[in-house]
């Protein structure tokens, strides 16, 4: 099924410490977001809505012009959900589902794209997210002291892409009101409205690039990926 992807790319990326948003940091002459789009195209995604600060639109268009897919642009909002809503406003009326993905998670696999799509289509759920186990001990800290150690058996890290039913997502936005500011990802908006969110096993390589160490790891993995392609 042809599920469009909203790429959230309006953030400032301040933790990277660069003088431009991290999604536009160039690696081998291409901005980071280019690699995100490139891998999704290879995974079979045919339609994109990139939510950005419009001052970067022409710059980004030049880098993405050779992709033979549909790419639309929308204004980024102050909050993530506002950016997503701006992207949803660009959807076709017949689009029942949409995927929401961070612009700085470039190493998305075809398997993840396909399994997420199958998961939300074939199950009675409002959303689906990729999850990964927590490897380290997790402690609750209060007032600078350890309060308790949390049982991590049922705790998972959550990434993107996150797929949602458009109708259910819009209904949740309408219903939860001021709670929107508490949402830390897209699926949590559905959760706050009492909707069911499914899960699938994620991929450690689909990590979010947040700081310089993440960027260095991505460059290493990109080099390894290119070597593997050259052997084919």
Secondary structure in CASP SS format (residue, H / E / C, confidence):
PFRMAT SS
TARGET T0000
AUTHOR 0000-0000-0000
METHOD secondary structure of the structure
MODEL  1
X C 1.00
X C 1.00
X C 1.00
X E 1.00
X E 1.00
X E 1.00
X E 1.00
X E 1.00
X E 1.00
X C 1.00
X C 1.00
X C 1.00
X C 1.00
X H 1.00
X H 1.00
X H 1.00
X C 1.00
X C 1.00
X C 1.00
X C 1.00
X C 1.00
X H 1.00
X H 1.00
X H 1.00
X C 1.00
X E 1.00
X E 1.00
X C 1.00
X C 1.00
X E 1.00
X E 1.00
X H 1.00
X H 1.00
X H 1.00
X H 1.00
X H 1.00
X H 1.00
X H 1.00
X H 1.00
X H 1.00
X H 1.00
X H 1.00
X C 1.00
X C 1.00
X C 1.00
X C 1.00
X E 1.00
X E 1.00
X E 1.00
X E 1.00
X E 1.00
X E 1.00
X C 1.00
X H 1.00
X H 1.00
X H 1.00
X H 1.00
X H 1.00
X H 1.00
X H 1.00
X H 1.00
X H 1.00
X H 1.00
X H 1.00
X C 1.00
X C 1.00
X C 1.00
X C 1.00
X C 1.00
X E 1.00
X E 1.00
X E 1.00
X E 1.00
X E 1.00
X E 1.00
X C 1.00
X C 1.00
X C 1.00
X C 1.00
X H 1.00
X H 1.00
X H 1.00
X H 1.00
X H 1.00
X H 1.00
X H 1.00
X H 1.00
X H 1.00
X C 1.00
X C 1.00
X C 1.00
X C 1.00
X C 1.00
X C 1.00
X C 1.00
X C 1.00
X E 1.00
X E 1.00
X E 1.00
X E 1.00
X E 1.00
X E 1.00
X C 1.00
X C 1.00
X C 1.00
X C 1.00
X C 1.00
X C 1.00
X C 1.00
X H 1.00
X H 1.00
X H 1.00
X H 1.00
X H 1.00
X H 1.00
X H 1.00
X H 1.00
X H 1.00
X H 1.00
X H 1.00
X H 1.00
X H 1.00
X C 1.00
X C 1.00
X C 1.00
X C 1.00
X E 1.00
X E 1.00
X E 1.00
X E 1.00
X E 1.00
X E 1.00
X E 1.00
X C 1.00
X C 1.00
X C 1.00
X C 1.00
X E 1.00
X E 1.00
X E 1.00
X E 1.00
X E 1.00
X C 1.00
X C 1.00
X E 1.00
X E 1.00
X E 1.00
X E 1.00
X E 1.00
X E 1.00
X C 1.00
X C 1.00
X C 1.00
X C 1.00
X C 1.00
X E 1.00
X E 1.00
X E 1.00
X E 1.00
X E 1.00
X E 1.00
X E 1.00
X E 1.00
X E 1.00
X E 1.00
X H 1.00
X H 1.00
X H 1.00
X H 1.00
X H 1.00
X H 1.00
X H 1.00
X H 1.00
X H 1.00
X H 1.00
X H 1.00
X H 1.00
X H 1.00
X H 1.00
X H 1.00
X H 1.00
X H 1.00
X C 1.00
X C 1.00
X C 1.00
X H 1.00
X H 1.00
X H 1.00
X H 1.00
X H 1.00
X H 1.00
X H 1.00
X C 1.00
X C 1.00
X C 1.00
X C 1.00
X E 1.00
X E 1.00
X E 1.00
X E 1.00
X E 1.00
X C 1.00
X C 1.00
X C 1.00
X C 1.00
X C 1.00
X C 1.00
X C 1.00
X C 1.00
X C 1.00
X C 1.00
X H 1.00
X H 1.00
X H 1.00
X H 1.00
X H 1.00
X H 1.00
X H 1.00
X H 1.00
X H 1.00
X H 1.00
X H 1.00
X H 1.00
X H 1.00
X H 1.00
X H 1.00
X H 1.00
X H 1.00
X H 1.00
X H 1.00
X H 1.00
X C 1.00
END
